[in-house]
């Protein structure tokens, strides 16, 4: 595996692995044209756990969680973080539209 990663950085297999990792990170984040809906918040609302939803939302609003923590646990991220940090994390670049 080390030789694979060292010597063959642009193979289709590695690109597929990186794109799958990207989709794993952004799974559940829904764009509603105003902001990105966080999957953890959506889950708590849809299952009727409103007390837990408000408690978690207040906690996230008061604390400054790192990007790593927020993306791992499905907490809110900004459009900028979605576009830049997630792609950078998985070593991919945004495709330019023609």
Secondary structure as GFF3:
##gff-version 3
##sequence-region A 1 98
A	DSSP	alpha_helix	2	7	.	.	.	ID=ss1
A	DSSP	alpha_helix	12	26	.	.	.	ID=ss2
A	DSSP	beta_strand	30	31	.	.	.	ID=ss3
A	DSSP	beta_strand	36	37	.	.	.	ID=ss4
A	DSSP	alpha_helix	39	46	.	.	.	ID=ss5
A	DSSP	alpha_helix	50	62	.	.	.	ID=ss6
A	DSSP	alpha_helix	67	73	.	.	.	ID=ss7
A	DSSP	alpha_helix	79	80	.	.	.	ID=ss8
A	DSSP	pi_helix	81	85	.	.	.	ID=ss9
A	DSSP	alpha_helix	86	89	.	.	.	ID=ss10
###
